[in-house]
Every structure is written in C-alpha cells, then in structure tokens.
Amino acid sequence: MAARCLRVARAQVNGLLQLNGAQRVEECSCVFSTAAQQRNSGDDCNTDDTQTSQKQLDTVRALEKKAMKLEEQINDLNIRYQRAVADSENVKRRTQKFVEDAKLFGIQSFCRDLVEVADMVEKTTEHVAQEKLNSEEAALQTISEGLLLIGAKLQSVFAKHGLRKMNPIGGAYDPYDHEVVCHVPSEGMKPGTVTIVSQDGYKLHGRTIRHAHVGLAVESQQ
C-alpha cells in the first residue's frame, strides 16, 4: 500500500516537471519569435527608408537636369533675341540710308540736264569775251555781263543743292572723277598731273555725277 502511494506521487511529480518544461519551451519559443519579428520589422523599416532616400535623390537629379536644360534654352533664346535686335538695327540703318540717298540724289538726272545749260552759257561767255568789240560794243558788253551773271547764278543754285563743279587742274588724276581725253607734254609739271579740262565734271553731295574730261601731263619724248 505504501509502495503504491509512492509510485503515484512520483508519477504526479514527473507530470508536473514535464508540464513546466513544455511551458518553458513555449515561452522561449515566443521570446525568440518576438525577437525575430522585431528584427524583421527593423530590417523592413531600414529598407523602406533607403528606397525613399534613393527616390528623393533621383527626383533631385532629374530636376537639376531639367533646370540645366531650361537654362540652356534661355541662353539660346537670349542670343537669338540679341541677334534679331542687331539685325533689326542694321535693317533700320540701311533703310534710313536709302531714304537719305533718295532725298539727296533724287534730282540727279535734273542736275545732269542743268549742267548742260551751264556749259552752253559758259562757252557763249568765252566766245563773246574773245570777239573784238565793234560798233555794237555796248550791246555785246551787256550780253557778256548778262551771261556772266547767269553763269554765276547757276553755280550758286548748284551749290545750294549740293552740286559743285570740279577744279582738277594741277591735281593728280583720279579715275573716279576724271576721264582722260588727251595727253600733253609736261612742262615743269609732274607726269600724271591734270593740265587741261575740256569739259567740267560735277559732284552731287560728294558723288560724281559727271566725269571731268581732262588732259594729263606726260614726259616729253626727245
């Protein structure tokens, strides 16, 4: 009887020991499981933070590239604008020059016709001056004086409108102003110098509208 009671007591004690051991194992398992979960949760948080930072960095880089492209476009537009302004100013200046030239040289053909009249008056005056005055001396003198006044008045009108007669005698030959019609022996004058003028040349505001017909001095051949 006593032995049986002892066996029952031992069995109860072993059961209690086994139950306590299982509970401890389960608690340890729970502890390890909780630690693993916390570790995994921390790893997930670190991964999310890294991905977010990378996305932000990519966004900043993309914005920087876009800003650089926009800056290049702005510089290109500024250059184009400056060129357009410069071209516009050039066109404006050229147009203004054309208008001024049209105002100055619009009467060019009219001036050419007038210089022919001046030529005739001048030649008539020279002929009258060279003629020997006879009984009609007073009349011829009046004509001569009148022609001189007409010639002077014409030259005054010419000068008023920017038309001036050339005076090339004694000067060097200029192909833009002179037309050589003859050569004469140089007598104390440098070869190539204008010695005579057979037809006067005229300039309108500095532009030659009729070349002077001139004779040039050349070295005399012995």
N, CA, C and O of each residue as an XYZ file, in Angstrom:
888
protein
N       0.831     -1.201      0.000
C       0.000      0.000      0.000
C       0.862      1.245      0.000
O       0.619      2.179     -0.763
N       1.823      1.254      0.817
C       2.750      2.393      0.888
C       3.535      2.527     -0.408
O       3.783      3.631     -0.891
N       3.919      1.384     -0.959
C       4.669      1.428     -2.242
C       3.831      1.977     -3.361
O       4.325      2.729     -4.202
N       2.576      1.615     -3.383
C       1.682      2.116     -4.439
C       1.518      3.614     -4.330
O       1.546      4.318     -5.339
N       1.352      4.097     -3.146
C       1.203      5.548     -2.945
C       2.457      6.297     -3.392
O       2.373      7.391     -3.950
N       3.605      5.702     -3.141
C       4.872      6.325     -3.561
C       4.964      6.438     -5.079
O       5.436      7.439     -5.619
N       4.491      5.366     -5.763
C       4.556      5.399     -7.246
C       3.632      6.476     -7.806
O       3.977      7.192     -8.745
N       2.455      6.569     -7.206
C       1.503      7.587     -7.683
C       2.083      8.990     -7.479
O       1.939      9.862     -8.335
N       2.734      9.192     -6.342
C       3.313     10.505     -6.059
C       4.409     10.855     -7.045
O       4.502     11.983     -7.529
N       5.241      9.856     -7.333
C       6.330     10.093     -8.307
C       5.757     10.443     -9.686
O       6.262     11.332    -10.371
N       4.687      9.726    -10.083
C       4.103      9.990    -11.395
C       3.563     11.419    -11.473
O       3.712     12.090    -12.493
N       2.941     11.873    -10.400
C       2.415     13.230    -10.383
C       3.543     14.280    -10.464
O       3.433     15.301    -11.144
N       4.628     13.973     -9.735
C       5.771     14.918     -9.773
C       6.363     14.984    -11.175
O       6.661     16.076    -11.660
N       6.544     13.831    -11.844
C       7.098     13.830    -13.226
C       6.196     14.584    -14.192
O       6.658     15.289    -15.089
N       4.857     14.410    -13.974
C       3.924     15.142    -14.851
C       4.068     16.635    -14.704
O       4.081     17.400    -15.669
N       4.177     17.020    -13.418
C       4.355     18.458    -13.193
C       5.648     18.984    -13.825
O       5.685     20.069    -14.404
N       6.720     18.164    -13.692
C       8.010     18.577    -14.282
C       7.914     18.694    -15.808
O       8.436     19.634    -16.407
N       7.243     17.729    -16.412
C       7.102     17.777    -17.874
C       6.285     18.999    -18.335
O       6.601     19.675    -19.315
N       5.190     19.239    -17.540
C       4.355     20.386    -17.879
C       5.126     21.697    -17.771
O       5.008     22.564    -18.636
N       5.902     21.837    -16.726
C       6.713     23.062    -16.573
C       7.735     23.211    -17.688
O       7.978     24.314    -18.177
N       8.336     22.082    -18.090
C       9.329     22.133    -19.178
C       8.710     22.548    -20.492
O       9.301     23.318    -21.251
N       7.492     22.028    -20.769
C       6.824     22.404    -22.024
C       6.487     23.886    -22.038
O       6.649     24.565    -23.053
N       6.005     24.390    -20.871
C       5.680     25.806    -20.789
C       6.919     26.668    -21.009
O       6.872     27.691    -21.693
N       8.041     26.225    -20.407
C       9.283     26.999    -20.601
C       9.720     27.014    -22.069
O      10.150     28.036    -22.603
N       9.591     25.837    -22.701
C       9.976     25.777    -24.126
C       9.106     26.685    -24.954
O       9.578     27.382    -25.853
N       7.774     26.668    -24.625
C       6.847     27.513    -25.371
C       7.162     28.980    -25.149
O       7.107     29.782    -26.081
N       7.498     29.334    -23.895
C       7.823     30.729    -23.606
C       9.089     31.153    -24.339
O       9.194     32.259    -24.869
N      10.047     30.225    -24.347
C      11.301     30.555    -25.072
C      11.020     30.746    -26.548
O      11.558     31.639    -27.202
N      10.147     29.863    -27.054
C       9.810     29.974    -28.479
C       9.147     31.309    -28.761
O       9.432     31.955    -29.769
N       8.247     31.723    -27.851
C       7.570     33.010    -28.030
C       8.562     34.160    -27.994
O       8.473     35.121    -28.759
N       9.531     34.021    -27.055
C      10.542     35.089    -26.957
C      11.344     35.188    -28.239
O      11.543     36.272    -28.786
N      11.813     34.004    -28.720
C      12.600     34.006    -29.957
C      11.781     34.494    -31.139
O      12.294     35.210    -31.998
N      10.518     34.115    -31.188
C       9.643     34.541    -32.288
C       9.445     36.045    -32.266
O       9.480     36.699    -33.308
N       9.234     36.604    -31.053
C       9.048     38.059    -30.933
C      10.305     38.811    -31.336
O      10.230     39.847    -31.996
N      11.455     38.293    -30.942
C      12.720     38.942    -31.305
C      12.930     38.922    -32.812
O      13.383     39.901    -33.406
N      12.590     37.786    -33.420
C      12.755     37.661    -34.879
C      11.842     38.638    -35.604
O      12.223     39.275    -36.586
N      10.588     38.733    -35.071
C       9.650     39.649    -35.700
C      10.149     41.094    -35.603
O      10.066     41.869    -36.555
N      10.678     41.430    -34.401
C      11.194     42.796    -34.236
C      12.365     43.054    -35.172
O      12.489     44.122    -35.771
N      13.241     42.017    -35.281
C      14.382     42.156    -36.174
C      13.934     42.339    -37.619
O      14.449     43.202    -38.329
N      12.969     41.524    -38.053
C      12.450     41.631    -39.426
C      11.772     42.975    -39.658
O      11.898     43.575    -40.726
N      11.038     43.443    -38.621
C      10.367     44.736    -38.746
C      11.373     45.865    -38.894
O      11.164     46.792    -39.677
N      12.458     45.788    -38.144
C      13.515     46.811    -38.251
C      14.178     46.789    -39.606
O      14.469     47.834    -40.189
N      14.419     45.566    -40.110
C      15.022     45.460    -41.445
C      14.126     46.056    -42.498
O      14.578     46.744    -43.414
N      12.788     45.768    -42.346
C      11.845     46.334    -43.326
C      11.846     47.848    -43.275
O      11.785     48.494    -44.321
N      11.913     48.439    -42.077
C      11.941     49.901    -41.943
C      13.185     50.482    -42.595
O      13.110     51.492    -43.294
N      14.340     49.839    -42.365
C      15.579     50.326    -42.978
C      15.495     50.272    -44.489
O      15.961     51.182    -45.174
N      14.896     49.193    -45.021
C      14.756     49.053    -46.478
C      13.860     50.141    -47.046
O      14.162     50.722    -48.089
N      12.762     50.413    -46.364
C      11.846     51.458    -46.828
C      12.521     52.824    -46.815
O      12.362     53.598    -47.759
N      13.274     53.132    -45.755
C      13.973     54.420    -45.674
C      14.982     54.571    -46.798
O      15.106     55.646    -47.384
N      15.706     53.496    -47.103
C      16.709     53.535    -48.176
C      16.049     53.786    -49.525
O      16.529     54.595    -50.319
N      14.951     53.089    -49.778
C      14.253     53.275    -51.050
C      13.716     54.703    -51.177
O      13.787     55.305    -52.249
N      13.178     55.242    -50.073
C      12.661     56.615    -50.112
C      13.773     57.623    -50.395
O      13.591     58.547    -51.188
N      14.913     57.445    -49.751
C      16.055     58.348    -49.979
C      16.533     58.268    -51.417
O      16.871     59.292    -52.011
N      16.569     57.076    -51.986
C      17.015     56.905    -53.367
C      16.058     57.589    -54.337
O      16.475     58.224    -55.306
N      14.749     57.444    -54.049
C      13.763     58.100    -54.898
C      13.906     59.617    -54.824
O      13.824     60.299    -55.846
N      14.118     60.146    -53.626
C      14.301     61.589    -53.479
C      15.549     62.064    -54.218
O      15.535     63.117    -54.856
N      16.614     61.293    -54.132
C      17.856     61.642    -54.828
C      17.651     61.623    -56.335
O      18.130     62.511    -57.040
N      16.940     60.614    -56.830
C      16.658     60.546    -58.268
C      15.814     61.733    -58.715
O      16.026     62.290    -59.792
N      14.850     62.112    -57.873
C      13.995     63.254    -58.203
C      14.807     64.545    -58.266
O      14.620     65.356    -59.173
N      15.711     64.736    -57.298
C      16.557     65.937    -57.282
C      17.445     65.986    -58.518
O      17.605     67.040    -59.135
N      18.017     64.851    -58.873
C      18.878     64.811    -60.061
C      18.088     65.122    -61.325
O      18.558     65.850    -62.199
N      16.884     64.564    -61.413
C      16.047     64.836    -62.582
C      15.700     66.320    -62.675
O      15.707     66.899    -63.761
N      15.392     66.938    -61.513
C      15.077     68.366    -61.502
C      16.292     69.205    -61.880
O      16.154     70.215    -62.570
N      17.481     68.801    -61.437
C      18.701     69.527    -61.798
C      18.952     69.456    -63.297
O      19.316     70.455    -63.917
N      18.758     68.277    -63.880
C      18.938     68.148    -65.334
C      17.934     69.017    -66.083
O      18.275     69.679    -67.063
N      16.708     69.006    -65.613
C      15.685     69.827    -66.260
C      16.012     71.310    -66.143
O      15.827     72.071    -67.093
N      16.500     71.717    -64.969
C      16.884     73.125    -64.773
C      18.031     73.523    -65.698
O      18.038     74.628    -66.241
N      19.009     72.615    -65.880
C      20.131     72.900    -66.789
C      19.645     73.055    -68.214
O      20.086     73.953    -68.932
N      18.726     72.175    -68.633
C      18.185     72.273    -69.987
C      17.425     73.586    -70.181
O      17.547     74.240    -71.216
N      16.642     73.958    -69.171
C      15.911     75.216    -69.257
C      16.859     76.412    -69.321
O      16.608     77.369    -70.054
N      17.939     76.356    -68.558
C      18.927     77.441    -68.583
C      19.580     77.544    -69.961
O      19.789     78.646    -70.470
N      19.903     76.397    -70.565
C      20.474     76.406    -71.909
C      19.491     76.994    -72.915
O      19.877     77.772    -73.787
N      18.227     76.621    -72.791
C      17.220     77.172    -73.695
C      17.091     78.678    -73.524
O      16.937     79.408    -74.503
N      17.153     79.144    -72.278
C      17.062     80.585    -72.019
C      18.254     81.319    -72.631
O      18.088     82.375    -73.241
N      19.461     80.760    -72.467
C      20.652     81.378    -73.060
C      20.540     81.427    -74.578
O      20.878     82.429    -75.207
N      20.060     80.327    -75.158
C      19.902     80.280    -76.614
C      18.888     81.325    -77.079
O      19.102     81.997    -78.088
N      17.795     81.457    -76.349
C      16.793     82.458    -76.704
C      17.344     83.879    -76.557
O      17.030     84.755    -77.362
N      18.165     84.102    -75.530
C      18.777     85.431    -75.364
C      19.694     85.767    -76.527
O      19.691     86.891    -77.028
N      20.485     84.776    -76.955
C      21.387     85.000    -78.085
C      20.588     85.304    -79.350
O      20.919     86.219    -80.105
N      19.531     84.519    -79.568
C      18.699     84.760    -80.749
C      18.042     86.137    -80.694
O      17.932     86.829    -81.706
N      17.612     86.516    -79.506
C      16.984     87.831    -79.360
C      17.978     88.951    -79.662
O      17.648     89.913    -80.356
N      19.193     88.818    -79.137
C      20.205     89.837    -79.396
C      20.542     89.930    -80.885
O      20.714     91.022    -81.427
N      20.633     88.756    -81.544
C      20.901     88.768    -82.982
C      19.757     89.415    -83.743
O      19.977     90.181    -84.682
N      18.539     89.104    -83.333
C      17.379     89.694    -84.004
C      17.365     91.210    -83.840
O      17.063     91.941    -84.783
N      17.696     91.679    -82.627
C      17.750     93.124    -82.386
C      18.835     93.771    -83.244
O      18.623     94.831    -83.832
N      20.012     93.116    -83.311
C      21.114     93.654    -84.127
C      20.726     93.698    -85.606
O      20.991     94.686    -86.292
N      20.089     92.612    -86.102
C      19.646     92.594    -87.495
C      18.615     93.678    -87.756
O      18.630     94.327    -88.802
N      17.723     93.866    -86.801
C      16.707     94.906    -86.955
C      17.338     96.292    -87.023
O      16.925     97.134    -87.820
N      18.345     96.522    -86.177
C      19.036     97.817    -86.202
C      19.763     98.021    -87.530
O      19.765     99.122    -88.079
N      20.382     96.948    -88.045
C      21.075     97.061    -89.324
C      20.101     97.385    -90.456
O      20.370     98.238    -91.302
N      18.963     96.687    -90.452
C      17.947     96.961    -91.475
C      17.439     98.395    -91.358
O      17.221     99.075    -92.361
N      17.254     98.838    -90.122
C      16.784    100.204    -89.900
C      17.782    101.221    -90.426
O      17.410    102.196    -91.079
N      19.082    100.977    -90.128
C      20.111    101.911    -90.613
C      20.186    101.919    -92.135
O      20.294    102.976    -92.758
N      20.127    100.699    -92.737
C      20.191    100.640    -94.202
C      18.992    101.341    -94.838
O      19.129    102.064    -95.825
N      17.820    101.114    -94.256
C      16.620    101.768    -94.791
C      16.722    103.280    -94.674
O      16.367    104.018    -95.593
N      17.219    103.728    -93.516
C      17.385    105.168    -93.326
C      18.391    105.742    -94.325
O      18.214    106.846    -94.840
N      19.460    104.964    -94.591
C      20.462    105.422    -95.572
C      19.859    105.501    -96.968
O      20.137    106.436    -97.719
N      19.020    104.504    -97.317
C      18.357    104.533    -98.626
C      17.459    105.751    -98.763
O      17.426    106.402    -99.807
N      16.726    106.052    -97.686
C      15.829    107.212    -97.721
C      16.622    108.509    -97.871
O      16.254    109.394    -98.642
N      17.726    108.602    -97.113
C      18.547    109.814    -97.203
C      19.164    109.955    -98.596
O      19.212    111.050    -99.156
N      19.638    108.825    -99.150
C      20.201    108.879   -100.504
C      19.148    109.277   -101.527
O      19.431    110.026   -102.462
N      17.926    108.770   -101.342
C      16.850    109.120   -102.270
C      16.550    110.620   -102.213
O      16.273    111.249   -103.234
N      16.609    111.185   -100.991
C      16.379    112.621   -100.865
C      17.503    113.430   -101.500
O      17.275    114.442   -102.162
N      18.744    112.942   -101.273
C      19.900    113.706   -101.769
C      20.078    113.581   -103.273
O      20.373    114.561   -103.957
N      19.895    112.356   -103.788
C      20.231    112.107   -105.185
C      19.007    111.927   -106.079
O      19.127    111.484   -107.221
N      17.823    112.275   -105.553
C      16.616    112.149   -106.362
C      16.596    113.105   -107.544
O      15.932    112.846   -108.548
N      17.329    114.220   -107.424
C      17.361    115.211   -108.509
C      18.611    115.041   -109.376
O      19.037    115.977   -110.053
N      19.189    113.848   -109.351
C      20.447    113.636   -110.060
C      20.300    113.869   -111.567
O      21.123    114.561   -112.166
N      19.262    113.301   -112.180
C      19.088    113.481   -113.633
C      18.793    114.938   -113.970
O      19.236    115.446   -115.000
N      18.037    115.612   -113.090
C      17.755    117.030   -113.300
C      19.047    117.841   -113.294
O      19.227    118.759   -114.095
N      19.938    117.484   -112.378
C      21.216    118.193   -112.311
C      22.054    117.948   -113.569
O      22.732    118.853   -114.055
N      22.003    116.732   -114.086
C      22.742    116.459   -115.322
C      22.272    117.366   -116.460
O      23.079    117.860   -117.247
N      20.966    117.576   -116.537
C      20.439    118.455   -117.578
C      20.864    119.895   -117.362
O      21.172    120.602   -118.321
N      20.884    120.332   -116.123
C      21.253    121.711   -115.832
C      22.713    121.998   -116.157
O      23.052    123.096   -116.599
N      23.568    121.018   -115.940
C      24.975    121.282   -116.210
C      25.210    121.481   -117.711
O      26.159    122.159   -118.105
N      24.363    120.902   -118.535
C      24.474    121.157   -119.965
C      24.169    122.628   -120.268
O      24.827    123.247   -121.105
N      23.187    123.169   -119.594
C      22.864    124.584   -119.763
C      24.030    125.447   -119.298
O      24.390    126.436   -119.936
N      24.606    125.048   -118.175
C      25.760    125.792   -117.667
C      26.911    125.763   -118.656
O      27.614    126.758   -118.829
N      27.103    124.617   -119.306
C      28.162    124.528   -120.323
C      27.926    125.531   -121.446
O      28.848    126.238   -121.853
N      26.704    125.594   -121.943
C      26.405    126.493   -123.068
C      26.594    127.957   -122.675
O      27.142    128.753   -123.438
N      26.137    128.291   -121.494
C      26.299    129.677   -121.032
C      27.775    130.018   -120.904
O      28.197    131.112   -121.277
N      28.553    129.091   -120.384
C      29.970    129.344   -120.177
C      30.703    129.498   -121.504
O      31.546    130.380   -121.662
N      30.370    128.630   -122.452
C      31.034    128.715   -123.753
C      30.653    130.001   -124.486
O      31.497    130.631   -125.122
N      29.383    130.385   -124.396
C      28.943    131.619   -125.043
C      29.675    132.816   -124.465
O      30.090    133.719   -125.192
N      29.829    132.812   -123.149
C      30.531    133.899   -122.487
C      31.979    133.986   -122.963
O      32.506    135.076   -123.190
N      32.617    132.819   -123.111
C      34.007    132.797   -123.577
C      34.116    133.341   -125.003
O      35.036    134.095   -125.320
N      33.165    132.948   -125.861
C      33.210    133.415   -127.253
C      33.016    134.917   -127.337
O      33.702    135.605   -128.092
N      32.064    135.421   -126.545
C      31.816    136.863   -126.567
C      33.035    137.607   -126.064
O      33.379    138.662   -126.597
N      33.688    137.081   -125.055
C      34.861    137.742   -124.496
C      36.010    137.767   -125.483
O      36.839    138.676   -125.461
N      36.057    136.771   -126.347
C      37.168    136.688   -127.288
C      36.927    137.515   -128.552
O      37.868    137.855   -129.268
N      35.665    137.833   -128.817
C      35.336    138.608   -130.022
C      35.821    140.057   -129.861
O      35.779    140.649   -128.782
N      36.273    140.578   -130.979
C      36.639    142.001   -130.981
C      35.374    142.834   -131.051
O      34.552    142.695   -131.957
N      35.249    143.701   -130.065
C      34.043    144.519   -129.995
C      34.099    145.616   -131.064
O      35.116    146.293   -131.219
N      32.974    145.785   -131.812
C      32.871    146.824   -132.854
C      31.880    147.891   -132.421
O      31.812    148.271   -131.252
N      31.111    148.364   -133.401
C      30.166    149.436   -133.081
C      29.092    148.983   -132.106
O      28.472    149.796   -131.420
N      28.892    147.724   -132.057
C      27.888    147.219   -131.121
C      28.549    146.813   -129.797
O      28.114    145.887   -129.111
N      29.581    147.521   -129.482
C      30.362    147.197   -128.299
C      29.524    147.225   -127.027
O      29.668    146.356   -126.167
N      28.665    148.203   -126.906
C      27.870    148.322   -125.679
C      26.907    147.142   -125.526
O      26.742    146.592   -124.437
N      26.271    146.765   -126.652
C      25.323    145.643   -126.597
C      26.040    144.347   -126.254
O      25.576    143.554   -125.435
N      27.194    144.152   -126.906
C      27.959    142.941   -126.625
C      28.448    142.921   -125.177
O      28.495    141.871   -124.537
N      28.807    144.086   -124.684
C      29.241    144.159   -123.291
C      28.104    143.773   -122.345
O      28.305    143.079   -121.348
N      26.903    144.245   -122.690
C      25.741    143.901   -121.857
C      25.463    142.404   -121.892
O      25.183    141.781   -120.868
N      25.549    141.835   -123.112
C      25.328    140.392   -123.240
C      26.363    139.614   -122.439
O      26.047    138.654   -121.736
N      27.583    140.049   -122.566
C      28.659    139.367   -121.848
C      28.423    139.414   -120.339
O      28.550    138.401   -119.651
N      28.085    140.585   -119.837
C      27.844    140.713   -118.414
C      26.635    139.877   -117.965
O      26.640    139.263   -116.898
N      25.591    139.877   -118.824
C      24.408    139.091   -118.505
C      24.717    137.600   -118.439
O      24.268    136.891   -117.539
N      25.489    137.150   -119.408
C      25.865    135.733   -119.411
C      26.707    135.372   -118.182
O      26.571    134.297   -117.597
N      27.571    136.301   -117.821
C      28.380    136.057   -116.621
C      27.493    135.953   -115.377
O      27.714    135.103   -114.514
N      26.507    136.814   -115.301
C      25.586    136.770   -114.163
C      24.784    135.464   -114.160
O      24.559    134.862   -113.110
N      24.351    135.032   -115.371
C      23.591    133.776   -115.458
C      24.454    132.606   -114.994
O      24.014    131.749   -114.229
N      25.698    132.597   -115.482
C      26.600    131.518   -115.080
C      26.834    131.497   -113.579
O      26.821    130.437   -112.952
N      27.052    132.695   -113.000
C      27.279    132.770   -111.557
C      26.040    132.332   -110.784
O      26.135    131.653   -109.762
N      24.859    132.739   -111.300
C      23.615    132.347   -110.628
C      23.407    130.831   -110.688
O      22.996    130.216   -109.705
N      23.687    130.246   -111.830
C      23.564    128.792   -111.962
C      24.477    128.072   -110.971
O      24.061    127.128   -110.299
N      25.716    128.526   -110.893
C      26.645    127.887   -109.959
C      26.179    128.067   -108.509
O      26.380    127.185   -107.674
N      25.562    129.200   -108.221
C      25.043    129.423   -106.877
C      23.881    128.469   -106.573
O      23.783    127.923   -105.473
N      23.008    128.279   -107.563
C      21.897    127.334   -107.384
C      22.426    125.920   -107.231
O      21.941    125.157   -106.395
N      23.411    125.572   -108.030
C      24.011    124.248   -107.924
C      24.566    124.004   -106.512
O      24.316    122.975   -105.886
N      25.331    124.999   -106.043
C      25.948    124.856   -104.724
C      24.889    124.738   -103.625
O      25.079    124.009   -102.651
N      23.789    125.449   -103.783
C      22.706    125.395   -102.797
C      22.140    123.987   -102.663
O      21.745    123.571   -101.575
N      22.104    123.256   -103.777
C      21.551    121.901   -103.782
C      22.636    120.825   -103.715
O      22.359    119.649   -103.952
N      23.855    121.218   -103.396
C      24.926    120.239   -103.213
C      25.643    119.850   -104.484
O      26.396    118.876   -104.495
N      25.422    120.593   -105.560
C      26.079    120.299   -106.841
C      27.241    121.265   -107.018
O      27.054    122.482   -107.010
N      28.421    120.726   -107.175
C      29.609    121.576   -107.289
C      30.472    121.138   -108.470
O      30.599    119.953   -108.779
N      31.063    122.155   -109.120
C      31.933    121.881   -110.260
C      33.325    121.526   -109.771
O      33.843    122.135   -108.835
N      33.922    120.535   -110.413
C      35.280    120.128   -110.043
C      36.291    121.148   -110.574
O      36.056    121.853   -111.555
N      37.403    121.186   -109.889
C      38.507    122.031   -110.340
C      39.788    121.196   -110.295
O      40.609    121.366   -109.394
N      39.960    120.302   -111.257
C      41.039    119.328   -111.162
C      42.408    119.800   -111.648
O      43.395    119.093   -111.443
N      42.502    120.974   -112.286
C      43.777    121.408   -112.857
C      44.839    121.523   -111.771
O      44.624    122.159   -110.739
N      45.976    120.905   -112.015
C      47.077    120.925   -111.063
C      47.024    119.769   -110.076
O      47.959    119.565   -109.302
N      45.937    119.018   -110.103
C      45.811    117.890   -109.195
C      46.167    116.576   -109.859
O      46.415    116.530   -111.064
N      46.192    115.515   -109.082
C      46.524    114.190   -109.606
C      45.304    113.578   -110.286
O      44.162    113.889   -109.948
N      45.566    112.721   -111.231
C      44.492    112.030   -111.947
C      43.770    111.066   -111.015
O      44.398    110.310   -110.273
N      42.424    111.103   -111.065
C      41.585    110.215   -110.262
C      40.584    109.553   -111.205
O      39.716    110.233   -111.753
N      40.688    108.242   -111.405
C      39.774    107.576   -112.356
C      38.313    107.654   -111.947
O      37.431    107.479   -112.787
N      38.035    107.915   -110.661
C      36.646    108.028   -110.229
C      36.039    109.391   -110.565
O      34.818    109.551   -110.580
N      36.905    110.369   -110.833
C      36.421    111.724   -111.116
C      36.751    112.197   -112.525
O      36.071    113.072   -113.062
N      37.783    111.629   -113.125
C      38.292    112.159   -114.400
C      38.220    111.125   -115.515
O      38.284    109.917   -115.290
N      38.086    111.647   -116.705
C      38.166    110.821   -117.911
C      39.227    111.444   -118.822
O      39.095    112.590   -119.250
N      40.275    110.677   -119.111
C      41.398    111.201   -119.895
C      41.001    111.230   -121.370
O      40.586    110.221   -121.941
N      41.140    112.411   -121.968
C      40.817    112.551   -123.387
C      42.052    112.881   -124.221
O      42.029    112.771   -125.447
N      43.142    113.290   -123.544
C      44.361    113.601   -124.275
C      45.543    113.634   -123.321
O      45.384    113.634   -122.101
N      46.732    113.663   -123.908
C      47.968    113.790   -123.150
C      48.767    114.959   -123.720
O      48.812    115.171   -124.931
N      49.377    115.687   -122.846
C      50.164    116.848   -123.278
C      51.541    116.739   -122.637
O      51.674    116.198   -121.539
N      52.551    117.243   -123.306
C      53.905    117.199   -122.736
C      53.965    117.977   -121.423
O      53.422    119.075   -121.305
N      54.618    117.395   -120.473
C      54.740    118.055   -119.166
C      55.842    119.106   -119.234
O      56.985    118.811   -119.584
N      55.483    120.302   -118.901
C      56.448    121.410   -118.878
C      56.489    121.953   -117.449
O      55.726    122.841   -117.068
N      57.398    121.391   -116.693
C      57.514    121.802   -115.293
C      56.440    121.199   -114.407
O      56.295    121.611   -113.256
N      55.688    120.239   -114.910
C      54.637    119.592   -114.124
C      54.926    118.095   -114.019
O      55.485    117.494   -114.936
N      54.556    117.528   -112.940
C      54.783    116.098   -112.705
C      53.913    115.262   -113.637
O      52.725    115.550   -113.779
N      54.463    114.250   -114.267
C      53.647    113.396   -115.133
C      52.464    112.802   -114.369
O      52.589    112.392   -113.216
N      51.313    112.769   -115.045
C      50.096    112.284   -114.408
C      49.257    113.392   -113.806
O      48.173    113.142   -113.279
N      49.761    114.632   -113.884
C      49.014    115.768   -113.352
C      48.032    116.275   -114.402
O      48.342    116.288   -115.593
N      46.854    116.691   -113.962
C      45.854    117.253   -114.862
C      46.292    118.652   -115.269
O      46.536    119.517   -114.428
N      46.387    118.851   -116.575
C      46.848    120.164   -117.077
C      45.733    120.957   -117.742
O      45.718    122.185   -117.654
N      44.807    120.288   -118.401
C      43.710    120.994   -119.063
C      42.395    120.267   -118.779
O      42.375    119.079   -118.454
N      41.303    121.013   -118.912
C      39.958    120.456   -118.763
C      39.140    120.857   -119.983
O      38.922    122.044   -120.228
N      38.691    119.873   -120.742
C      37.874    120.161   -121.918
C      36.385    120.145   -121.599
O      35.588    120.733   -122.329
N      36.016    119.495   -120.546
C      34.616    119.509   -120.084
C      34.613    119.364   -118.573
O      35.222    118.455   -118.010
N      33.911    120.288   -117.935
C      33.887    120.289   -116.472
C      33.162    119.057   -115.922
O      32.194    118.570   -116.504
N      33.659    118.574   -114.788
C      32.985    117.498   -114.073
C      32.231    118.056   -112.876
O      32.582    119.108   -112.341
N      31.182    117.333   -112.458
C      30.351    117.795   -111.347
C      30.150    116.674   -110.327
O      30.112    115.487   -110.651
N      30.023    117.128   -109.059
C      29.716    116.208   -107.959
C      28.459    116.673   -107.251
O      28.264    117.865   -107.015
N      27.601    115.702   -106.913
C      26.389    115.985   -106.167
C      26.536    115.383   -104.772
O      26.533    114.164   -104.598
N      26.667    116.280   -103.771
C      26.894    115.851   -102.383
C      28.094    114.883   -102.287
O      28.047    113.880   -101.575
N      29.149    115.211   -103.014
C      30.371    114.411   -102.966
C      30.387    113.227   -103.904
O      31.420    112.569   -104.033
N      29.273    112.926   -104.571
C      29.224    111.807   -105.519
C      29.361    112.336   -106.945
O      28.661    113.264   -107.348
N      30.263    111.737   -107.687
C      30.496    112.173   -109.062
C      29.312    111.786   -109.938
O      28.968    110.610   -110.050
N      28.683    112.804   -110.568
C      27.583    112.515   -111.488
C      27.999    112.760   -112.941
O      27.316    112.326   -113.869
N      29.127    113.460   -113.132
C      29.696    113.582   -114.468
C      31.198    113.736   -114.347
O      31.692    114.612   -113.635
N      31.925    112.870   -115.055
C      33.377    112.916   -115.016
C      33.897    114.135   -115.778
O      33.320    114.556   -116.781
N      34.982    114.677   -115.285
C      35.644    115.777   -115.991
C      36.525    115.199   -117.088
O      37.272    114.249   -116.855
N      36.437    115.778   -118.294
C      37.303    115.381   -119.396
C      38.603    116.175   -119.278
O      38.617    117.403   -119.373
N      39.677    115.448   -119.071
C      40.928    116.126   -118.747
C      42.052    115.643   -119.666
O      41.982    114.592   -120.303
N      43.106    116.492   -119.693
C      44.357    116.115   -120.350
C      45.445    115.969   -119.299
O      45.564    116.793   -118.391
N      46.245    114.904   -119.433
C      47.277    114.620   -118.439
C      48.639    114.974   -118.993
O      48.900    114.862   -120.190
N      49.494    115.403   -118.091
C      50.871    115.709   -118.457
C      51.651    114.411   -118.563
O      51.531    113.528   -117.713
N      52.459    114.303   -119.625
C      53.325    113.140   -119.811
C      54.729    113.641   -120.124
O      54.913    114.770   -120.579
N      55.701    112.794   -119.878
C      57.082    113.174   -120.175
C      57.257    113.320   -121.684
O      56.835    112.469   -122.467
N      57.880    114.406   -122.056
C      58.094    114.643   -123.489
C      59.195    113.742   -123.986
O      60.223    113.574   -123.330
N      58.978    113.169   -125.134
C      59.973    112.287   -125.739
C      60.914    113.092   -126.617
O      60.488    113.814   -127.519
N      62.196    112.952   -126.336
C      63.206    113.685   -127.088
C      63.451    113.019   -128.448
O      64.274    113.496   -129.229
